């Protein structure tokens, strides 16, 4: 399939996978059990991928959503999950050395951790990629 029909078909498939993923807590949620301070519910939901209740638009894909709604839902879920992933990384001082679209999946997960690092002290200009002369992928440029 090509064009909008092909893109909509791909979006339905990705949203079906997301819907199944969103029914259960992600493995990162186990980390929250070790913390001394409770994590606010919104932060738990947005940065640790807890089971979504009520389900996101991904759970409504089936045959209920039309083509435009399917594409809108995929964009919304992809943006939210990717932002949550990068925010959770930054919260612990992690920086991806080449954070761009070919290193991400439609599920809002990274698929490449070739060049990365952790801050030893806060420095927004620090870049983990030693060949990044212009600091395009510096910690402070991640969001």
C-alpha positions as CSV (number, residue, x, y, z in Angstrom):
1,X,0.0,0.0,0.0
2,X,1.1,3.5,-0.7
3,X,0.1,7.0,0.1
4,X,-2.4,7.9,2.8
5,X,-3.9,4.4,2.7
6,X,-0.5,2.8,3.4
7,X,0.3,5.3,6.1
8,X,-3.1,4.8,7.8
9,X,-2.5,1.0,7.7
10,X,0.9,1.4,9.3
11,X,-0.6,3.8,11.9
12,X,-3.3,1.3,12.8
13,X,-0.7,-1.4,13.3
14,X,1.5,0.8,15.5
15,X,-1.5,1.9,17.5
16,X,-2.6,-1.7,18.0
17,X,0.9,-2.5,19.5
18,X,0.8,0.6,21.6
19,X,-2.7,-0.3,22.9
20,X,-1.4,-3.7,24.1
21,X,1.7,-2.1,25.7
22,X,-0.4,0.6,27.5
23,X,-2.6,-2.1,29.2
24,X,0.4,-3.0,31.4
25,X,3.0,-1.2,33.5
26,X,6.3,-0.8,31.7
27,X,9.4,-2.4,33.4
28,X,10.5,1.1,34.5
29,X,7.6,1.3,36.9
30,X,9.4,-1.2,39.2
31,X,12.0,1.5,39.8
32,X,9.3,3.6,41.5
33,X,8.8,1.0,44.2
34,X,12.4,1.7,45.5
35,X,11.9,5.5,46.0
36,X,11.4,7.0,49.4
37,X,9.3,9.8,48.1
38,X,6.0,9.1,46.3
39,X,6.0,10.2,42.6
40,X,3.0,12.3,41.6
41,X,0.4,10.4,39.5
42,X,0.8,12.6,36.4
43,X,4.6,12.1,36.5
44,X,4.1,8.3,36.9
45,X,1.8,8.2,34.0
46,X,3.8,10.5,31.7
47,X,7.4,9.4,32.4
48,X,7.2,5.8,33.5
49,X,4.6,4.3,31.2
50,X,2.2,2.9,33.8
51,X,-0.9,1.1,32.6
52,X,-3.3,3.7,31.2
53,X,-6.8,3.8,32.7
54,X,-8.7,5.0,30.9
55,X,-7.0,3.9,27.7
56,X,-5.5,6.4,25.3
57,X,-6.8,6.9,21.8
58,X,-4.7,3.9,20.8
59,X,-7.2,1.7,22.5
60,X,-10.0,3.0,20.3
61,X,-8.4,2.4,17.0
62,X,-10.1,-0.9,15.9
63,X,-12.5,0.2,13.2
64,X,-13.9,3.0,15.3
65,X,-11.5,5.8,14.3
66,X,-11.4,7.1,10.7
67,X,-8.2,7.7,8.8
68,X,-7.5,11.3,10.0
69,X,-8.3,10.3,13.6
70,X,-5.9,7.4,13.4
71,X,-3.1,9.5,12.1
72,X,-3.8,12.2,14.7
73,X,-3.8,9.6,17.5
74,X,-0.5,8.2,16.3
75,X,1.1,11.6,16.2
76,X,-0.3,12.4,19.7
77,X,0.9,9.1,21.2
78,X,4.3,9.3,19.5
79,X,4.9,12.9,20.7
80,X,3.8,12.1,24.2
81,X,5.8,8.9,24.6
82,X,9.0,10.4,23.0
83,X,8.8,13.5,25.2
84,X,8.3,11.3,28.2
85,X,11.3,9.1,27.3
86,X,13.6,12.1,26.8
87,X,12.3,13.8,30.0
88,X,12.9,10.7,32.1
89,X,16.4,10.4,30.6
90,X,17.2,14.0,31.4
91,X,15.8,13.6,35.0
92,X,18.7,11.2,35.7
93,X,21.3,13.1,33.7
94,X,21.4,10.8,30.6
95,X,22.2,12.3,27.2
96,X,21.9,10.5,23.9
97,X,24.8,11.4,21.7
98,X,22.9,11.4,18.4
99,X,19.2,12.0,19.3
100,X,17.4,12.1,16.0
101,X,14.4,10.5,14.3
102,X,16.3,7.5,12.9
103,X,17.1,6.4,16.4
104,X,13.5,6.3,17.5
105,X,10.6,3.9,16.9
106,X,6.9,4.7,16.3
107,X,6.4,3.3,19.8
108,X,8.2,6.2,21.5
109,X,11.2,4.0,22.4
110,X,14.8,4.4,21.4
111,X,16.4,1.8,19.1
112,X,20.0,3.0,19.2
113,X,22.2,3.7,22.1
114,X,25.5,3.8,20.3
115,X,26.8,7.1,21.7
116,X,25.5,8.2,25.1
117,X,26.6,9.3,28.5
118,X,25.6,10.5,32.0
119,X,26.4,13.9,33.5
120,X,28.8,13.8,36.4
121,X,27.7,17.4,37.3
122,X,25.2,19.7,35.7
123,X,26.6,21.2,32.5
124,X,24.1,21.9,29.8
125,X,26.9,22.3,27.2
126,X,28.3,18.8,27.9
127,X,27.9,16.5,24.8
128,X,28.6,12.7,25.1
129,X,29.6,12.5,21.4
130,X,33.2,13.3,21.0
131,X,32.9,14.2,17.3
132,X,30.0,16.7,18.0
133,X,32.1,19.8,17.6
134,X,29.1,22.2,17.6
135,X,27.4,20.5,20.6
136,X,24.2,19.8,18.6
137,X,23.5,16.9,20.9
138,X,24.6,18.5,24.1
139,X,22.6,17.8,27.3
140,X,21.0,21.2,27.2
141,X,20.0,20.8,23.5
142,X,18.2,17.4,24.1
143,X,14.7,18.7,24.6
